[in-house]
Amino acid sequence: MPPNPIRSDRRTTLLGLTLLLGGASPSALWAEEKKLSVITEDWAPYNYLEDGVLKGFSVEVVQHIIDRLNLKISIEVYPSMRTTLMLGSVPGTMMITMLRTPERETKYKWIGPLGDGHIYFYKKGDSPLEIASLDDARKVKLIGCRHAGLVLNTLKSAGFANLDPTSTDGESVYKKLLLGRCDLAISDTPLGVKHILKKLNMPASALVQTPVKLVGAPLYIACSTDIADQDIALWQKTLDGLKASGVFAALQKKYSE
């Protein structure tokens, strides 16, 4: 069984890990002590709290990386907007899970990919609406979405004026749709919507994914730009090792069932 990640304010150094880089000189790469923090937000099924325990696909992947590198780093959970602020202002910060969009490309360093982050509009299973384009979505009365973040910003940039951006999480967004309080909803990836319906004890047919995609980008670990390229390469190499060993695929299967 994978180890249970916990919440903590502890940080740890990466001293001595250059031995895993194929014989690179520790004195050359680790002249100074380096500290690293890993933070996340509540975005199921990649990272989320359940009964006070941090779980999720990305959480388990990162915990495996931490264990393979013999580190003592705990993954800390914060509100979504705070994680983004920390990533851009607190040195040595890594964040899971983030969509790697062109607008974000040069803001961070990246480790991944962890998966696909396509985000579609959804309608109720019994809705007669025909949504085949962004223009169709713009014409409905109301679209439920989160109060902040990439999806909301993208909707606004695309000229959407029919938004209900009052929800703070994906579950609330899709609950509104199920209750008929909006015509469409958009917030999470298909895997996330599946997780939410399962949590609500609703059948998969309760919501229908339209063919209209608002966001399409791979999922990555985003890293503050002050983290050394050697550190990024080491984490990337370890992630690639998880993929080669079959551990990554097993976790994908676990969270897609």
C-alpha positions in Angstrom: 0.0 0.0 0.0 1.2 3.6 -0.7 2.2 5.6 2.4 -0.3 8.0 3.8 0.7 11.6 3.1 0.0 14.0 6.0 -0.3 17.7 6.5 2.5 19.5 8.1 4.5 22.7 8.1 7.9 20.9 8.0 10.3 21.3 5.2 13.4 19.4 4.4 16.6 19.7 2.5 17.7 17.9 -0.6 21.3 17.5 0.4 23.1 14.5 -1.0 20.6 13.5 -3.7 23.1 14.1 -6.4 24.3 10.6 -5.9 21.2 9.6 -7.9 22.2 11.8 -10.8 24.9 9.5 -12.0 27.9 10.6 -10.1 27.6 14.3 -10.2 29.8 16.1 -7.7 27.8 16.9 -4.5 30.0 19.9 -3.9 29.2 21.3 -7.3 25.5 20.9 -7.0 24.8 21.2 -3.3 27.2 24.0 -2.2 24.3 25.5 -0.1 21.5 23.9 1.8 18.3 23.8 -0.3 14.8 23.6 1.1 11.7 22.4 -0.7 7.9 22.6 0.1 5.2 20.7 -1.7 1.7 22.3 -1.6 -1.7 21.4 -3.0 -5.3 22.4 -3.1 -8.6 20.5 -2.9 -9.1 19.3 -6.5 -10.4 15.7 -6.6 -9.5 13.1 -7.7 -5.9 14.5 -8.1 -5.6 16.0 -4.6 -8.3 16.2 -2.0 -9.1 15.8 1.7 -11.3 13.0 2.9 -12.0 12.8 6.6 -8.9 14.9 7.3 -6.6 12.7 5.2 -5.0 13.9 2.0 -5.6 11.6 -0.9 -5.6 11.6 -4.7 -3.8 10.4 -7.7 -1.2 13.2 -7.9 -0.7 13.0 -4.1 0.2 9.3 -4.3 2.5 9.9 -7.3 4.4 12.7 -5.5 4.5 10.7 -2.3 6.1 7.8 -4.2 8.7 10.3 -5.6 9.4 11.6 -2.1 9.9 8.1 -0.7 12.1 7.0 -3.6 14.3 10.0 -2.9 14.4 9.3 0.8 13.0 12.7 1.7 10.9 13.8 4.7 8.6 16.2 3.0 5.0 16.5 3.9 2.4 17.8 1.4 0.6 20.9 2.8 -3.0 21.8 1.8 -4.1 25.4 1.2 -7.0 27.2 -0.5 -6.6 27.3 -4.3 -5.9 31.0 -4.6 -3.3 30.8 -1.8 -1.4 28.0 -3.5 -1.0 30.1 -6.6 0.3 33.0 -4.6 2.7 30.8 -2.7 4.0 29.3 -5.9 4.9 32.7 -7.2 6.3 34.1 -4.0 7.7 31.5 -1.7 11.1 30.1 -2.7 11.5 26.3 -3.2 7.8 25.6 -3.7 6.2 22.8 -5.8 2.5 22.6 -6.4 0.3 19.7 -7.4 -1.7 19.6 -9.7 -1.6 22.4 -12.3 -2.7 22.7 -15.9 0.4 23.6 -18.0 -1.1 26.2 -20.3 0.9 28.5 -22.7 0.1 31.5 -20.5 1.8 29.7 -17.5 4.7 28.2 -19.4 7.4 30.6 -18.4 6.0 31.4 -15.0 7.1 28.1 -13.5 9.3 25.1 -14.0 7.5 21.8 -14.7 7.6 18.1 -13.8 5.4 15.7 -15.6 3.1 15.1 -17.3 0.7 13.5 -14.8 -2.2 13.3 -17.2 -4.6 15.2 -19.4 -6.5 18.1 -18.1 -9.3 18.6 -20.6 -12.3 20.5 -19.2 -15.7 20.4 -20.9 -19.2 21.9 -20.4 -21.7 19.5 -18.8 -25.5 19.4 -18.9 -28.0 17.4 -17.0 -28.7 13.9 -18.3 -32.3 14.8 -19.2 -31.5 18.2 -20.7 -32.8 18.8 -24.2 -30.0 21.4 -24.9 -27.9 20.9 -27.9 -24.4 22.3 -27.2 -22.0 21.9 -30.0 -19.9 25.1 -29.8 -18.9 27.9 -27.5 -21.5 30.1 -29.2 -24.2 27.5 -28.1 -22.9 27.7 -24.6 -23.0 31.5 -24.6 -26.7 31.5 -25.4 -27.9 29.5 -22.4 -29.4 31.4 -19.5 -26.8 30.4 -16.8 -23.5 28.5 -16.5 -22.3 27.4 -13.1 -18.5 27.6 -12.4 -16.1 28.3 -9.6 -15.6 31.8 -8.2 -12.0 32.1 -9.3 -9.3 30.3 -11.3 -8.3 29.3 -14.8 -11.8 28.2 -15.9 -13.4 31.5 -14.8 -10.7 33.6 -16.4 -10.9 31.7 -19.6 -14.7 32.0 -19.7 -14.5 35.8 -19.2 -11.8 36.1 -21.8 -14.0 34.2 -24.3 -16.8 36.7 -23.7 -19.2 34.7 -21.5 -21.6 37.0 -19.6 -24.0 34.3 -18.4 -22.0 33.0 -15.5 -22.8 32.0 -11.9 -19.3 32.1 -10.4 -20.4 31.7 -6.8 -19.2 28.1 -6.1 -16.0 27.5 -4.2 -15.5 23.9 -5.3 -16.4 21.5 -8.1 -19.0 19.6 -6.0 -21.0 22.8 -5.5 -20.8 23.6 -9.2 -22.3 20.3 -10.3 -24.8 20.1 -7.5 -26.3 23.3 -8.9 -26.6 21.7 -12.3 -28.2 18.6 -10.9 -30.7 20.7 -9.0 -31.6 22.7 -12.1 -30.2 26.0 -10.9 -28.1 26.4 -14.0 -28.2 25.1 -17.6 -24.6 24.1 -17.9 -21.7 23.6 -15.5 -18.0 23.6 -16.0 -15.2 23.2 -13.4 -13.4 19.8 -13.5 -11.9 17.2 -15.8 -14.0 14.2 -16.8 -12.2 12.2 -14.1 -13.1 14.8 -11.6 -16.8 14.9 -12.6 -16.9 11.1 -12.3 -15.4 11.3 -8.8 -18.0 14.0 -7.8 -21.0 12.0 -9.1 -19.7 8.9 -7.2 -19.4 11.0 -4.0 -22.9 12.2 -4.5 -24.2 8.7 -5.1 -25.4 9.7 -8.5 -25.3 7.5 -11.6 -22.8 8.5 -14.4 -25.8 9.2 -16.6 -26.9 12.1 -14.3 -24.6 14.4 -16.2 -23.7 14.5 -19.9 -20.4 15.7 -21.2 -20.9 18.0 -24.1 -18.4 17.9 -27.0 -17.4 21.5 -26.2 -14.0 21.8 -24.6 -13.0 25.1 -22.9 -9.5 24.1 -21.6 -7.2 21.5 -23.0 -3.8 21.2 -21.3 -1.6 18.5 -19.6 -1.4 18.2 -15.9 1.9 18.8 -14.2 3.8 19.5 -11.0 4.4 23.3 -11.1 7.6 24.5 -9.5 8.9 28.0 -8.5 11.6 29.2 -10.9 14.2 29.4 -8.2 14.4 25.6 -7.9 17.6 24.5 -9.6 17.4 22.6 -12.9 19.2 19.7 -11.3 16.4 19.3 -8.7 13.8 19.4 -11.5 15.7 16.8 -13.5 16.0 14.5 -10.4 12.3 14.6 -9.8 11.5 14.2 -13.5 13.9 11.2 -13.6 12.1 9.6 -10.6 8.7 10.2 -12.1 9.8 8.6 -15.3 11.0 5.6 -13.2 7.5 5.3 -11.7 6.1 5.2 -15.2 8.6 2.6 -16.3 8.0 0.4 -13.3 4.2 0.2 -13.7 3.4 2.1 -10.4 2.1 5.1 -12.3 -0.2 3.0 -14.5 -1.6 1.2 -11.4 -2.4 4.5 -9.8 -4.1 5.7 -12.9 -6.3 2.5 -12.9 -7.1 3.0 -9.3 -8.5 6.5 -9.7 -10.3 5.8 -13.0 -12.4 2.9 -11.6 
